[in-house]
């Protein structure tokens, strides 16, 4: 069953994040699975609403956000999921964590972000109530990522250079950056667990 396989894939020590000198802001996200008719579950993603000054405005992402001073990373992922989607994860199965992801330093005077992903499994189809930070909600079958469906590159301009960055193009949406890094980590772990 996929539940046990994913749980097994998440066991063990995660790889350390890439070193980044300078100030760091902590954040946490929730990768949430739900049952689906096929072998593999569906993975919840959101499209962030357009917001001036937000470097991740309009991007595909996982629910989550900044870790406040009075909470740990897991508490932040759970709180943010409820604030952004009305999704309560306290009773969900917490399957484990992925390796932390460090975002790019966008400006020298701003801290980079250190994101800790947590993986949950919810029963059924929980009702979702997106707030003003969420433009869209999507459930993607995990098998689509495992089969590299829509794997491509897209042009990206960065500090005067034209880059080709990896992505998944699914249902008219482009999944890239830190979210793609988390998905790739998850997919790599599942593939290795299947072969073990």
VMD Tcl script that draws the C-alpha trace (Angstrom):
set ca {
  {0.00 0.00 0.00}
  {1.23 3.50 -0.83}
  {0.75 4.72 2.75}
  {3.33 2.25 4.11}
  {5.69 2.77 1.17}
  {5.75 6.54 1.57}
  {6.15 6.20 5.34}
  {9.13 3.89 4.79}
  {10.60 6.22 2.17}
  {10.61 9.08 4.68}
  {12.44 7.20 7.44}
  {16.06 7.92 8.19}
  {18.27 10.94 8.35}
  {17.60 13.68 5.85}
  {20.43 15.25 3.92}
  {21.61 18.54 5.40}
  {20.56 21.73 3.61}
  {22.99 23.61 1.44}
  {25.11 26.04 3.48}
  {24.13 29.68 3.21}
  {26.07 32.39 5.01}
  {24.12 35.27 6.45}
  {20.72 35.69 8.11}
  {18.09 33.00 7.59}
  {14.30 33.15 8.05}
  {12.65 29.85 9.02}
  {9.51 28.59 7.34}
  {7.63 25.30 7.12}
  {5.24 23.73 4.63}
  {2.85 20.77 4.55}
  {2.82 18.21 1.75}
  {-0.63 16.70 2.21}
  {-1.79 13.45 0.62}
  {-5.32 12.10 0.34}
  {-6.62 8.74 -0.89}
  {-7.51 8.30 -4.55}
  {-9.07 5.41 -6.50}
  {-5.74 4.28 -7.98}
  {-2.63 2.92 -6.30}
  {-1.11 6.31 -5.61}
  {-2.62 9.13 -3.52}
  {-3.15 12.73 -4.57}
  {-0.89 15.58 -3.45}
  {-2.29 18.96 -2.46}
  {-0.81 22.12 -3.97}
  {-1.90 25.74 -4.02}
  {-1.29 28.63 -6.35}
  {-0.35 31.66 -4.30}
  {-2.34 34.80 -4.89}
  {-0.66 37.73 -6.63}
  {0.71 40.12 -4.01}
  {3.00 43.11 -4.60}
  {6.46 42.63 -3.08}
  {6.05 38.88 -2.60}
  {8.81 37.01 -4.51}
  {6.65 33.85 -4.57}
  {3.54 35.66 -5.74}
  {1.50 33.56 -8.18}
  {3.72 30.47 -7.78}
  {2.59 26.89 -7.26}
  {3.43 25.92 -3.70}
  {2.50 23.93 -0.62}
  {0.53 25.47 2.24}
  {2.89 26.95 4.78}
  {4.76 30.03 5.87}
  {6.95 31.67 8.46}
  {7.77 30.00 11.78}
  {6.76 32.31 14.61}
  {8.89 32.75 17.74}
  {6.55 30.76 19.99}
  {6.28 27.64 17.80}
  {8.37 24.90 16.21}
  {8.51 24.06 12.51}
  {5.79 21.39 12.63}
  {3.43 23.70 14.52}
  {3.99 26.39 11.87}
  {3.13 24.01 9.01}
  {-0.06 22.92 10.80}
  {-1.08 26.50 11.69}
  {-0.43 27.85 8.21}
  {-2.42 25.03 6.58}
  {-5.41 25.94 8.72}
  {-5.02 29.68 8.12}
  {-4.59 29.37 4.34}
  {-7.02 26.53 3.63}
  {-9.07 25.82 6.73}
  {-7.32 22.43 6.72}
  {-6.86 20.96 10.19}
  {-3.89 18.60 10.33}
  {-3.78 17.85 14.06}
  {-5.58 14.53 13.50}
  {-3.86 13.65 10.23}
  {-1.17 10.98 9.92}
  {2.23 12.66 10.01}
  {4.39 10.48 7.80}
  {7.71 12.28 8.22}
  {9.86 15.05 6.82}
  {11.85 15.82 3.70}
  {15.23 17.52 3.63}
  {15.10 21.27 4.31}
  {15.28 23.56 1.29}
  {17.09 26.90 1.30}
  {15.71 29.55 -1.01}
  {17.85 31.84 -3.14}
  {19.14 35.04 -1.60}
  {17.11 37.60 -3.53}
  {18.79 40.66 -1.97}
  {21.94 41.06 0.11}
  {20.10 42.99 2.81}
  {17.30 40.39 3.14}
  {17.51 36.98 4.87}
  {17.15 33.87 2.79}
  {14.43 31.40 3.71}
  {15.03 27.94 5.20}
  {11.95 25.77 4.55}
  {11.24 22.53 6.41}
  {8.72 20.26 4.60}
  {6.43 17.92 6.58}
  {4.41 15.14 4.96}
  {0.85 14.33 6.07}
  {-1.91 11.94 4.99}
  {-5.56 12.90 5.50}
  {-8.60 10.62 5.31}
  {-11.24 11.29 2.68}
  {-11.59 14.69 1.05}
  {-11.41 17.36 3.75}
  {-13.32 20.57 2.98}
  {-11.03 23.44 2.04}
  {-11.70 27.16 2.51}
  {-8.89 29.10 0.80}
  {-8.14 32.52 2.25}
  {-6.96 35.65 0.43}
  {-3.39 34.27 0.14}
  {-4.54 31.36 -2.06}
  {-5.68 31.86 -5.67}
  {-6.22 28.18 -6.57}
  {-6.21 24.70 -5.00}
  {-5.10 21.60 -6.92}
  {-4.83 17.88 -6.16}
  {-2.24 16.15 -8.37}
  {-1.95 12.36 -8.56}
  {1.43 11.30 -7.20}
  {1.81 8.86 -10.11}
  {2.13 11.84 -12.46}
  {5.33 12.94 -10.71}
  {6.62 9.37 -10.46}
  {6.14 9.01 -14.23}
  {7.83 12.39 -14.91}
  {4.66 13.61 -16.60}
  {5.08 17.14 -17.92}
  {8.76 17.27 -16.99}
  {10.27 20.15 -18.92}
  {12.27 23.36 -18.61}
  {11.18 26.97 -18.84}
  {13.07 30.21 -19.48}
  {13.81 32.36 -16.46}
  {15.59 35.71 -16.30}
  {17.91 36.12 -13.29}
  {20.17 39.12 -12.73}
  {20.51 39.76 -16.45}
  {21.06 36.12 -17.40}
  {18.65 33.85 -19.26}
  {18.37 30.46 -17.57}
  {16.51 27.24 -18.33}
  {15.05 25.88 -15.11}
  {13.48 22.45 -14.54}
  {9.74 22.19 -13.96}
  {6.64 20.04 -14.22}
  {3.87 21.36 -16.47}
  {0.61 19.86 -15.23}
  {-2.94 21.01 -16.00}
  {-1.71 24.36 -17.29}
  {0.35 25.06 -14.17}
  {4.15 25.29 -13.86}
  {5.66 23.69 -10.75}
  {9.27 24.72 -10.17}
  {11.76 26.13 -7.67}
  {11.64 25.08 -4.03}
  {8.36 23.19 -4.48}
  {9.88 21.14 -7.30}
  {12.94 20.44 -5.13}
  {10.66 18.99 -2.43}
  {8.75 16.89 -4.96}
  {12.00 15.59 -6.46}
  {13.26 14.63 -3.00}
  {10.01 12.80 -2.26}
  {9.94 11.00 -5.64}
  {13.59 9.96 -5.31}
  {12.93 8.50 -1.85}
  {9.84 6.59 -3.03}
  {11.69 5.12 -6.01}
  {14.52 3.96 -3.77}
  {12.06 2.48 -1.24}
  {10.31 0.53 -4.04}
  {13.63 -1.01 -5.08}
  {14.70 -1.93 -1.54}
}
mol new
graphics top color blue
foreach p $ca { graphics top sphere $p radius 0.5 }
foreach p [lrange $ca 0 end-1] q [lrange $ca 1 end] { graphics top cylinder $p $q radius 0.2 }
display resetview
